C-alpha cells in the first residue's frame, strides 16, 4: 500500500473529513467498529456516534473487506491513511482561509482597525475588537466593557457549546428564537465558497458534516490559537464540533435542519437536482401531490 497523498484511502479521508465527520481518530474508530461487527462488544465507538462508522464503511465499498480480512496492523494502517487525508484537508483549508477570512471581517471598501496580520494569529480572538465581536458567545454583550475584558483575560471561559455570534446571519441572536439565522451567516457563506473541492467529489447538496466543518474552521481562524488540536481544552474545538453536529442530527430538529440544508443547497448548488424547487400552483404535479396527501389523510383517519 503506497503512502502518498494520491492513495485512494487518503483521498477518501479528505472527503469524509470535509463532508461527514471532521474530528476522528480513525485507527480507534476502525478497531472499535470491528469489535462491534464481530459482536464482541455493544458499546459506543469511542467518542463518535455509531453512525460515523456505518457511514464510513458504506461510503468506501472495499473498506469492509479490509476490516474483516486484513491483519490488525493492516487495519491500523488503513486508519492512519484515512486520518492522514482528513487532517490534510483541514490543514490545507486552514492555510488557504487564514488570510481569506480577513476580507470578510468588515464591509467591502473598509479596513480592519487596528490591522490584523495575515499569517500571525496572536492578535486575533478576543484580543481584537473585530474578531472578538464575531467570537463572542451568543447571549453575551460584546459592547459591554466588563464582558469584553473578562473574555480577553479568560475570566470568562468559553466552552465549545457556547456558540459564537458569527454563526448567526447579521451576527444577530434572538434568545426567544435561537434557530433564527443560525448557520446562515454571511461569513459562513463566503468561506464555504472558498474552501474545499466538493465538486470534484460529486457533491450535489450541502451536508450536515460540511456545515459543521466550515463553522469549526472559521472559529479556529478567528481565534488567537496558532495550532489546531481537537483535544485543546482552550479552544474546545471537539466540543464545538460535536455540539453543532448533535443538533443537526437530532430527529426532533428535523424540520429546521431540513429547511437549513435546503437553504444552503439552493445557494451552493443551484443547478443540483437535490436543490428543491417550488411546485407551480395548479400544475398537474401539484394536483397529484394534493391527491396523495388527501388519501394519506383518509388512511390515517381510518386507522385512528
Residue frames as qw, qx, qy, qz and C-alpha x, y, z in Angstrom:
[[0.000, 0.889, 0.457, 0.000, 0.00, 0.00, 0.00],
 [0.471, 0.387, 0.006, 0.793, 1.52, 3.28, -1.16],
 [0.304, -0.683, -0.401, 0.530, 1.86, 6.06, 1.36],
 [0.212, 0.101, 0.257, 0.938, 1.18, 9.06, -0.89],
 [0.263, 0.312, 0.300, -0.862, -1.36, 11.80, -0.97],
 [0.510, 0.198, -0.474, -0.690, -2.85, 10.18, -4.09],
 [0.056, -0.042, -0.990, 0.123, -3.65, 6.95, -2.25],
 [0.361, -0.440, -0.595, -0.568, -7.42, 6.27, -2.57],
 [0.528, -0.559, -0.594, 0.237, -7.79, 5.92, 1.20],
 [0.305, -0.278, -0.155, 0.898, -6.07, 9.26, 1.79],
 [0.121, -0.170, -0.389, -0.897, -8.31, 10.91, -0.79],
 [0.466, -0.519, -0.652, -0.299, -11.38, 9.37, 0.78],
 [0.474, -0.458, -0.483, 0.577, -10.25, 10.54, 4.22],
 [0.107, -0.059, 0.063, 0.990, -10.11, 14.08, 2.83],
 [0.342, -0.313, -0.517, -0.720, -13.64, 13.84, 1.51],
 [0.556, -0.486, -0.674, 0.019, -15.07, 12.12, 4.59],
 [0.405, -0.349, -0.383, 0.753, -13.48, 14.61, 6.98],
 [0.005, 0.005, -0.159, -0.987, -14.79, 17.52, 4.94],
 [0.446, -0.191, -0.444, -0.753, -18.36, 16.30, 4.46],
 [0.712, -0.357, -0.578, -0.180, -19.27, 13.83, 7.24],
 [0.706, -0.693, -0.103, 0.098, -17.15, 13.93, 10.40],
 [0.340, 0.845, -0.299, 0.286, -14.12, 16.19, 10.75],
 [0.194, -0.658, 0.631, -0.362, -12.65, 15.10, 14.09],
 [0.973, -0.044, -0.056, -0.218, -11.91, 11.43, 14.09],
 [0.291, -0.561, 0.774, 0.045, -9.25, 9.06, 15.44],
 [0.754, 0.298, -0.366, -0.458, -9.60, 6.63, 12.54],
 [0.392, 0.240, -0.879, 0.129, -7.48, 3.73, 13.86],
 [0.179, 0.027, 0.757, -0.627, -9.50, 3.76, 17.10],
 [0.628, 0.251, 0.071, -0.733, -12.76, 4.10, 15.18],
 [0.674, 0.298, -0.595, -0.320, -11.97, 1.15, 12.91],
 [0.220, 0.178, -0.906, 0.315, -10.75, -1.06, 15.76],
 [0.337, 0.129, 0.626, -0.691, -13.88, -0.46, 17.82],
 [0.653, 0.311, -0.157, -0.672, -16.02, -0.84, 14.71],
 [0.506, 0.251, -0.813, -0.139, -14.57, -4.28, 14.00],
 [0.010, -0.008, 0.872, -0.490, -15.36, -5.39, 17.54],
 [0.523, 0.257, 0.319, -0.747, -18.94, -4.32, 17.01],
 [0.639, 0.338, -0.485, -0.492, -19.10, -6.16, 13.69],
 [0.445, 0.155, -0.877, 0.096, -17.86, -9.29, 15.44],
 [0.649, -0.568, -0.277, -0.423, -20.40, -8.68, 18.23],
 [0.632, -0.009, -0.569, 0.526, -17.65, -8.75, 20.81],
 [0.156, -0.314, -0.454, 0.819, -18.98, -5.64, 22.46],
 [0.032, 0.732, 0.584, 0.349, -22.04, -3.44, 22.37],
 [0.356, -0.650, -0.207, 0.639, -20.56, -0.16, 23.44],
 [0.303, 0.935, 0.037, -0.181, -20.34, 3.31, 21.87],
 [0.801, 0.320, 0.034, 0.505, -17.44, 3.64, 19.44],
 [0.439, 0.018, -0.198, 0.876, -15.00, 5.86, 21.32],
 [0.055, 0.456, 0.337, -0.822, -16.47, 9.39, 21.37],
 [0.190, 0.133, -0.517, -0.824, -18.16, 9.07, 18.00],
 [0.737, 0.158, 0.229, -0.616, -21.77, 8.34, 17.10],
 [0.660, -0.012, 0.744, 0.104, -22.20, 4.76, 15.85],
 [0.630, 0.719, 0.274, -0.111, -23.46, 6.17, 12.54],
 [0.069, 0.853, -0.442, -0.268, -19.99, 7.55, 11.77],
 [0.375, -0.307, 0.854, 0.187, -18.52, 4.06, 11.42],
 [0.587, 0.443, 0.675, -0.055, -21.51, 2.90, 9.38],
 [0.402, 0.886, 0.041, -0.228, -21.28, 5.90, 7.04],
 [0.106, -0.718, 0.628, 0.282, -17.55, 5.37, 6.63],
 [0.469, -0.051, 0.871, 0.141, -17.98, 1.71, 5.67],
 [0.533, 0.632, 0.552, -0.109, -20.89, 2.46, 3.34],
 [0.253, 0.916, -0.092, -0.297, -19.04, 5.29, 1.62],
 [0.106, 0.654, -0.720, -0.208, -15.99, 3.19, 0.65],
 [0.897, 0.096, -0.213, -0.375, -17.03, -0.16, -0.96],
 [0.777, 0.236, -0.549, 0.196, -13.83, -2.12, -0.33],
 [0.126, -0.597, 0.518, -0.599, -13.29, -0.88, 3.23],
 [0.836, -0.290, 0.224, -0.409, -15.35, -3.64, 4.82],
 [0.940, 0.229, -0.226, 0.115, -13.18, -6.27, 3.10],
 [0.335, 0.578, -0.498, 0.553, -10.08, -4.59, 4.53],
 [0.415, -0.506, 0.424, -0.626, -11.55, -4.61, 8.02],
 [0.910, -0.149, 0.198, -0.334, -12.73, -8.23, 8.00],
 [0.956, 0.252, -0.064, 0.136, -9.86, -9.87, 6.13],
 [0.409, 0.689, -0.390, 0.454, -6.72, -7.86, 6.88],
 [0.635, -0.185, -0.544, 0.516, -4.41, -8.26, 9.85],
 [0.309, -0.834, -0.354, 0.288, -4.67, -5.88, 12.76],
 [0.382, -0.474, 0.183, 0.772, -1.61, -3.89, 11.70],
 [0.187, 0.252, 0.611, 0.727, -3.07, -3.51, 8.20],
 [0.153, -0.784, -0.586, -0.134, -6.35, -2.23, 9.64],
 [0.378, -0.746, -0.127, 0.533, -4.45, 0.31, 11.72],
 [0.345, -0.159, 0.424, 0.822, -2.58, 1.37, 8.58],
 [0.049, 0.573, 0.657, 0.488, -5.89, 1.89, 6.78],
 [0.290, -0.853, -0.403, 0.163, -6.98, 4.09, 9.68],
 [0.435, -0.524, 0.124, 0.722, -3.75, 6.05, 9.50],
 [0.256, 0.154, 0.556, 0.775, -4.24, 6.73, 5.78],
 [0.108, -0.748, -0.592, -0.281, -7.82, 7.89, 6.30],
 [0.407, -0.800, -0.222, 0.379, -6.66, 10.12, 9.14],
 [0.440, -0.230, 0.298, 0.815, -3.86, 11.50, 7.01],
 [0.122, 0.452, 0.584, 0.663, -6.41, 12.56, 4.43],
 [0.270, -0.826, -0.491, -0.068, -8.79, 14.13, 6.95],
 [0.454, -0.708, -0.046, 0.539, -6.07, 16.11, 8.71],
 [0.436, -0.008, 0.427, 0.792, -4.55, 17.04, 5.36],
 [0.053, 0.640, 0.535, 0.548, -7.70, 18.67, 4.03],
 [0.376, -0.864, -0.307, 0.136, -8.17, 20.53, 7.31],
 [0.530, -0.491, 0.150, 0.675, -4.59, 21.80, 7.18],
 [0.333, 0.237, 0.504, 0.761, -4.86, 22.84, 3.53],
 [0.097, -0.792, -0.501, -0.335, -8.10, 24.72, 4.17],
 [0.469, -0.779, -0.175, 0.377, -6.59, 26.47, 7.18],
 [0.472, -0.238, 0.295, 0.796, -3.66, 27.72, 5.09],
 [0.167, 0.430, 0.572, 0.679, -5.96, 28.89, 2.30],
 [0.244, -0.786, -0.490, -0.289, -8.53, 30.56, 4.53],
 [0.537, -0.456, -0.313, 0.636, -6.22, 32.13, 7.13],
 [0.151, -0.199, 0.112, 0.962, -5.87, 35.30, 5.10],
 [0.136, -0.370, -0.665, -0.634, -9.16, 34.97, 3.18],
 [0.325, -0.647, -0.670, 0.165, -11.17, 35.32, 6.38],
 [0.263, -0.404, -0.157, 0.862, -9.76, 38.82, 6.88],
 [0.021, -0.138, -0.476, -0.868, -11.59, 40.00, 3.75],
 [0.388, -0.505, -0.656, -0.405, -14.94, 39.27, 5.38],
 [0.374, -0.345, -0.597, 0.620, -14.42, 40.86, 8.77],
 [0.075, 0.541, 0.200, -0.813, -15.63, 44.30, 7.68],
 [0.593, 0.696, 0.349, -0.204, -17.83, 45.54, 4.81],
 [0.702, 0.331, 0.296, 0.557, -16.21, 45.82, 1.38],
 [0.237, 0.786, 0.062, 0.567, -14.21, 49.02, 0.99],
 [0.459, -0.830, 0.187, -0.255, -13.43, 49.27, 4.70],
 [0.529, 0.415, -0.666, 0.322, -10.29, 48.18, 6.54],
 [0.756, -0.486, -0.421, 0.121, -9.79, 46.39, 9.83],
 [0.115, 0.676, -0.338, 0.645, -8.55, 48.77, 12.53],
 [0.128, -0.738, 0.579, 0.322, -6.13, 48.06, 14.05],
 [0.645, 0.436, -0.541, -0.318, -4.77, 45.93, 11.17],
 [0.879, -0.256, 0.384, -0.123, -4.54, 42.15, 11.57],
 [0.113, -0.520, 0.780, 0.329, -1.60, 40.06, 10.41],
 [0.773, 0.269, -0.340, -0.464, -2.33, 37.66, 7.56],
 [0.709, 0.229, -0.662, 0.085, -0.04, 34.94, 8.92],
 [0.221, 0.092, -0.734, 0.635, 0.26, 35.51, 12.66],
 [0.427, -0.540, -0.617, -0.382, -2.84, 34.83, 14.77],
 [0.412, -0.246, -0.606, 0.635, -1.80, 36.08, 18.20],
 [0.074, 0.094, 0.132, -0.984, -3.62, 39.39, 17.66],
 [0.455, -0.244, -0.587, -0.624, -6.91, 37.68, 16.79],
 [0.413, -0.366, -0.803, 0.225, -9.50, 36.16, 19.10],
 [0.296, -0.861, -0.409, 0.065, -10.69, 38.29, 22.00],
 [0.508, -0.380, 0.047, 0.771, -7.51, 40.35, 21.63],
 [0.075, 0.047, 0.393, 0.915, -9.07, 42.30, 18.76],
 [0.374, 0.268, 0.370, -0.807, -12.36, 44.19, 18.78],
 [0.601, 0.291, -0.377, -0.642, -13.49, 42.81, 15.40],
 [0.516, 0.100, -0.848, -0.070, -12.64, 39.12, 15.78],
 [0.008, 0.044, 0.777, -0.627, -13.76, 39.31, 19.40],
 [0.519, 0.183, 0.148, -0.822, -17.20, 40.52, 18.35],
 [0.685, 0.202, -0.552, -0.429, -17.57, 37.57, 15.97],
 [0.482, 0.086, -0.846, 0.210, -16.38, 35.07, 18.60],
 [0.280, -0.193, 0.492, -0.801, -18.41, 36.49, 21.47],
 [0.023, 0.229, 0.971, -0.058, -20.83, 33.81, 22.70],
 [0.281, -0.471, -0.499, -0.671, -24.45, 34.36, 21.74],
 [0.556, -0.684, -0.471, -0.031, -26.25, 35.91, 24.68],
 [0.532, -0.501, -0.121, 0.672, -23.28, 37.96, 25.89],
 [0.236, 0.959, 0.157, -0.014, -22.87, 41.64, 25.05],
 [0.746, 0.137, 0.027, 0.651, -19.50, 42.36, 23.42],
 [0.126, 0.733, 0.066, 0.665, -20.15, 46.10, 23.63],
 [0.623, -0.773, -0.038, -0.114, -20.09, 45.83, 27.42],
 [0.224, 0.771, -0.538, 0.258, -16.57, 46.81, 28.53],
 [0.535, -0.457, 0.642, -0.305, -16.59, 44.45, 31.52],
 [0.924, 0.189, 0.306, -0.129, -17.71, 41.49, 29.40],
 [0.650, 0.714, -0.239, 0.108, -15.10, 42.30, 26.77],
 [0.011, -0.718, 0.632, -0.291, -12.29, 42.43, 29.33],
 [0.715, -0.267, 0.580, -0.286, -13.42, 39.23, 31.03],
 [0.916, 0.377, 0.131, -0.036, -13.41, 37.36, 27.73],
 [0.465, 0.771, -0.380, 0.210, -10.00, 38.76, 26.82],
 [0.201, -0.636, 0.658, -0.348, -8.46, 37.88, 30.19],
 [0.482, 0.046, -0.873, -0.061, -10.00, 34.43, 30.28],
 [0.250, -0.064, 0.631, -0.731, -12.01, 35.20, 33.39],
 [0.777, 0.269, 0.217, -0.525, -15.00, 34.13, 31.33],
 [0.271, -0.242, 0.882, 0.301, -14.09, 30.73, 29.96],
 [0.647, 0.336, -0.159, -0.666, -15.90, 29.93, 26.72],
 [0.599, -0.049, 0.799, -0.017, -16.93, 26.30, 26.25],
 [0.108, -0.052, 0.769, 0.628, -17.38, 24.74, 22.83],
 [0.016, 0.549, 0.820, 0.162, -21.15, 24.58, 23.15],
 [0.009, -0.772, -0.254, 0.582, -21.36, 28.35, 23.72],
 [0.603, 0.460, 0.470, 0.451, -21.79, 29.22, 20.08],
 [0.280, -0.314, 0.061, 0.905, -20.25, 32.42, 18.71],
 [0.339, 0.662, 0.238, -0.625, -22.12, 35.27, 17.05],
 [0.136, 0.454, -0.600, -0.645, -20.58, 34.64, 13.62],
 [0.170, 0.168, 0.963, 0.122, -22.86, 31.61, 13.23],
 [0.225, 0.679, 0.614, -0.333, -25.89, 33.91, 13.03],
 [0.363, 0.603, 0.418, 0.574, -27.00, 35.92, 10.00],
 [0.013, -0.822, -0.047, -0.567, -26.03, 39.53, 10.59],
 [0.354, 0.128, -0.670, 0.640, -24.49, 38.45, 13.91],
 [0.466, -0.308, 0.113, -0.822, -27.96, 38.83, 15.42],
 [0.264, -0.079, -0.947, 0.168, -29.06, 36.34, 18.08],
 [0.542, -0.377, -0.116, -0.742, -32.67, 36.10, 19.22],
 [0.096, -0.211, 0.874, -0.427, -32.87, 34.37, 22.60],
 [0.640, 0.184, 0.429, -0.611, -36.60, 33.75, 22.08],
 [0.878, 0.445, 0.083, -0.157, -35.96, 32.09, 18.72],
 [0.436, -0.644, 0.546, 0.310, -32.40, 30.69, 18.80],
 [0.683, 0.234, 0.615, 0.318, -32.86, 28.92, 15.44],
 [0.355, 0.910, 0.197, -0.084, -33.45, 32.24, 13.67],
 [0.287, 0.897, -0.336, 0.004, -30.47, 32.93, 11.41],
 [0.650, -0.518, 0.551, 0.072, -28.41, 30.09, 12.89],
 [0.599, -0.114, 0.672, 0.421, -25.74, 28.76, 10.46],
 [0.476, 0.718, 0.453, 0.228, -26.87, 31.22, 7.79],
 [0.237, -0.830, 0.053, 0.503, -24.30, 33.95, 8.27],
 [0.506, 0.841, -0.166, -0.096, -22.56, 35.84, 5.50],
 [0.128, -0.708, 0.694, 0.029, -19.16, 34.71, 6.77],
 [0.667, -0.040, 0.742, -0.050, -20.13, 31.03, 6.61],
 [0.708, 0.639, 0.283, -0.095, -21.42, 31.52, 3.06],
 [0.267, 0.892, -0.354, -0.089, -18.34, 33.42, 1.92],
 [0.207, -0.589, 0.781, 0.008, -15.83, 30.95, 3.27],
 [0.764, 0.140, 0.618, -0.118, -17.83, 27.90, 2.16],
 [0.691, 0.715, 0.093, -0.049, -17.48, 29.07, -1.43],
 [0.224, 0.841, -0.487, 0.078, -13.73, 29.50, -0.91],
 [0.378, -0.476, 0.779, -0.156, -12.93, 26.13, 0.66],
 [0.677, 0.034, 0.728, -0.101, -12.70, 22.52, -0.39],
 [0.191, 0.273, -0.685, -0.648, -13.19, 20.83, -3.75],
 [0.561, 0.167, 0.665, -0.464, -16.69, 19.48, -3.26],
 [0.685, 0.525, -0.128, -0.488, -17.48, 19.48, -6.96],
 [0.324, 0.491, -0.801, -0.115, -14.65, 17.02, -7.61],
 [0.128, -0.060, 0.943, -0.302, -16.27, 14.58, -5.19],
 [0.219, -0.309, -0.791, -0.481, -19.65, 14.74, -6.88],
 [0.005, -0.380, -0.650, 0.658, -21.45, 16.56, -4.09],
 [0.043, -0.475, -0.581, -0.659, -24.89, 17.81, -5.07],
 [0.437, -0.789, -0.276, -0.333, -26.02, 19.16, -1.73],
 [0.010, -0.618, 0.536, -0.575, -24.62, 20.64, 1.45],
 [0.694, -0.222, -0.681, 0.075, -24.22, 18.07, 4.23],
 [0.578, -0.804, -0.098, -0.103, -24.57, 18.43, 7.98],
 [0.819, -0.295, 0.063, 0.488, -20.93, 17.45, 8.30],
 [0.495, 0.384, 0.165, 0.762, -19.74, 20.08, 5.83],
 [0.205, -0.840, -0.152, -0.479, -21.67, 22.84, 7.63],
 [0.738, -0.667, -0.005, 0.105, -20.16, 21.77, 10.94],
 [0.791, 0.018, 0.110, 0.601, -16.70, 21.58, 9.37],
 [0.309, 0.584, 0.115, 0.742, -16.69, 25.11, 7.97],
 [0.429, -0.840, -0.096, -0.317, -18.09, 26.52, 11.22],
 [0.828, -0.473, 0.043, 0.298, -15.27, 24.83, 13.13],
 [0.659, 0.261, 0.133, 0.693, -12.71, 26.15, 10.65],
 [0.046, 0.769, 0.113, 0.628, -13.91, 29.74, 10.93],
 [0.626, -0.772, -0.053, -0.092, -13.95, 29.59, 14.72],
 [0.817, -0.274, 0.104, 0.497, -10.33, 28.46, 14.71],
 [0.502, 0.453, 0.191, 0.712, -9.31, 31.03, 12.07],
 [0.159, -0.840, -0.107, -0.507, -10.78, 33.87, 14.11],
 [0.759, -0.638, -0.071, 0.107, -9.16, 32.65, 17.32],
 [0.010, -0.887, 0.460, -0.037, -5.68, 33.54, 18.54],
 [0.829, -0.265, 0.487, 0.066, -4.64, 29.86, 18.71],
 [0.159, 0.674, -0.586, -0.420, -1.74, 29.07, 16.39],
 [0.141, 0.188, -0.955, -0.181, -2.14, 25.29, 16.19],
 [0.740, -0.147, -0.176, -0.633, -5.36, 23.36, 15.71],
 [0.134, 0.138, -0.958, 0.214, -5.94, 20.43, 18.06],
 [0.550, -0.390, -0.553, -0.491, -9.19, 18.58, 18.56],
 [0.669, -0.435, -0.551, 0.245, -8.27, 17.94, 22.21],
 [0.236, 0.266, -0.224, 0.907, -7.27, 21.54, 23.01],
 [0.242, -0.595, -0.710, 0.288, -9.20, 22.48, 26.14],
 [0.090, -0.403, -0.083, 0.907, -8.76, 26.21, 25.48],
 [0.301, 0.127, -0.444, -0.834, -10.46, 26.35, 22.07],
 [0.514, 0.138, 0.739, -0.413, -12.57, 23.29, 22.95],
 [0.348, 0.326, -0.531, -0.701, -12.90, 22.55, 19.22],
 [0.169, -0.071, -0.976, -0.121, -14.06, 18.97, 19.70],
 [0.091, 0.467, 0.719, -0.507, -16.96, 20.02, 21.93],
 [0.274, 0.504, -0.069, -0.816, -17.84, 22.80, 19.50],
 [0.281, 0.210, -0.773, -0.528, -17.86, 20.41, 16.53],
 [0.135, -0.208, -0.967, 0.060, -19.86, 17.72, 18.32],
 [0.150, 0.452, 0.556, -0.681, -22.42, 20.14, 19.78],
 [0.382, 0.427, -0.230, -0.787, -23.34, 21.54, 16.36],
 [0.341, 0.132, -0.854, -0.371, -23.42, 18.13, 14.69],
 [0.000, 0.247, 0.902, -0.354, -25.55, 16.75, 17.55],
 [0.332, 0.469, 0.288, -0.766, -28.12, 19.48, 16.92],
 [0.431, 0.405, -0.470, -0.655, -28.17, 18.82, 13.18],
 [0.317, 0.066, -0.935, -0.141, -28.55, 15.07, 13.76],
 [0.231, 0.136, 0.716, -0.644, -31.33, 15.47, 16.36],
 [0.028, 0.388, 0.851, 0.352, -34.58, 13.94, 14.98],
 [0.063, -0.746, -0.557, 0.360, -36.61, 16.49, 16.96],
 [0.032, -0.698, 0.120, 0.705, -34.97, 19.27, 14.95],
 [0.520, 0.161, 0.713, 0.442, -35.51, 17.63, 11.55],
 [0.300, 0.840, 0.446, 0.075, -37.86, 20.31, 10.22],
 [0.104, -0.949, 0.151, 0.255, -35.49, 23.19, 10.98],
 [0.481, -0.424, 0.634, 0.432, -32.48, 21.20, 9.74],
 [0.541, 0.424, 0.663, 0.295, -34.28, 20.31, 6.51],
 [0.200, 0.959, 0.202, -0.019, -35.03, 23.98, 5.88],
 [0.308, -0.818, 0.361, 0.325, -31.42, 24.84, 6.66],
 [0.542, -0.174, 0.696, 0.437, -29.82, 22.29, 4.31],
 [0.460, 0.659, 0.554, 0.217, -32.26, 23.22, 1.52],
 [0.001, -0.984, -0.013, 0.176, -31.38, 26.89, 2.02],
 [0.376, -0.642, 0.540, 0.394, -27.68, 26.09, 1.67],
 [0.582, 0.136, 0.722, 0.347, -28.08, 23.73, -1.28],
 [0.370, 0.856, 0.361, 0.023, -30.01, 26.39, -3.22],
 [0.028, -0.968, 0.190, 0.162, -27.09, 28.77, -2.78],
 [0.371, -0.571, 0.675, 0.282, -24.08, 26.48, -3.21],
 [0.250, 0.017, 0.891, 0.379, -25.51, 24.03, -5.77],
 [0.428, 0.382, 0.167, -0.801, -28.27, 25.99, -7.52],
 [0.572, 0.342, -0.515, -0.538, -28.31, 23.64, -10.53],
 [0.007, -0.155, 0.976, -0.151, -28.40, 20.45, -8.49],
 [0.517, -0.300, -0.652, -0.466, -31.40, 18.16, -8.73],
 [0.461, -0.349, -0.702, 0.416, -31.17, 17.96, -4.93],
 [0.007, -0.090, -0.187, 0.978, -31.94, 21.65, -4.75],
 [0.156, 0.534, 0.820, -0.135, -35.65, 21.57, -4.07],
 [0.031, -0.115, -0.304, -0.945, -37.78, 23.76, -6.29],
 [0.405, 0.257, 0.482, -0.733, -41.24, 25.07, -5.57],
 [0.268, 0.322, 0.868, 0.265, -44.09, 23.39, -7.45],
 [0.131, -0.122, -0.285, -0.942, -46.15, 25.62, -9.75],
 [0.390, 0.211, 0.585, -0.679, -49.61, 26.27, -8.37],
 [0.724, 0.414, 0.213, -0.508, -52.43, 24.41, -10.15],
 [0.315, 0.496, -0.746, -0.313, -49.95, 22.29, -12.15],
 [0.858, -0.022, -0.444, -0.256, -50.57, 18.59, -12.77],
 [0.531, 0.155, -0.689, 0.468, -47.77, 17.74, -10.31],
 [0.174, -0.216, 0.439, -0.855, -49.36, 19.94, -7.65],
 [0.756, -0.110, -0.107, -0.636, -52.72, 18.20, -8.14],
 [0.798, 0.071, -0.597, 0.040, -51.09, 14.77, -7.87],
 [0.292, 0.184, -0.650, 0.677, -49.37, 15.77, -4.64],
 [0.426, -0.192, 0.242, -0.850, -52.61, 17.16, -3.23],
 [0.843, -0.058, -0.318, -0.430, -54.49, 13.95, -4.06],
 [0.666, 0.127, -0.669, 0.303, -51.75, 11.81, -2.48],
 [0.036, 0.207, -0.548, 0.810, -51.81, 13.91, 0.69],
 [0.625, -0.160, 0.036, -0.763, -55.61, 13.64, 0.88],
 [0.857, -0.001, -0.483, -0.177, -55.52, 9.84, 0.52],
 [0.482, 0.157, -0.675, 0.536, -52.87, 9.57, 3.20],
 [0.237, -0.218, 0.375, -0.869, -55.01, 11.72, 5.49],
 [0.789, -0.114, -0.182, -0.575, -58.03, 9.50, 4.92],
 [0.776, 0.076, -0.615, 0.120, -55.97, 6.38, 5.66],
 [0.210, 0.209, -0.614, 0.732, -54.73, 7.91, 8.90],
 [0.491, -0.192, 0.179, -0.830, -58.27, 8.78, 9.96],
 [0.853, -0.046, -0.399, -0.335, -59.44, 5.21, 9.28],
 [0.618, 0.125, -0.669, 0.393, -56.63, 3.75, 11.37],
 [0.017, 0.151, -0.517, 0.842, -57.38, 6.11, 14.25]]
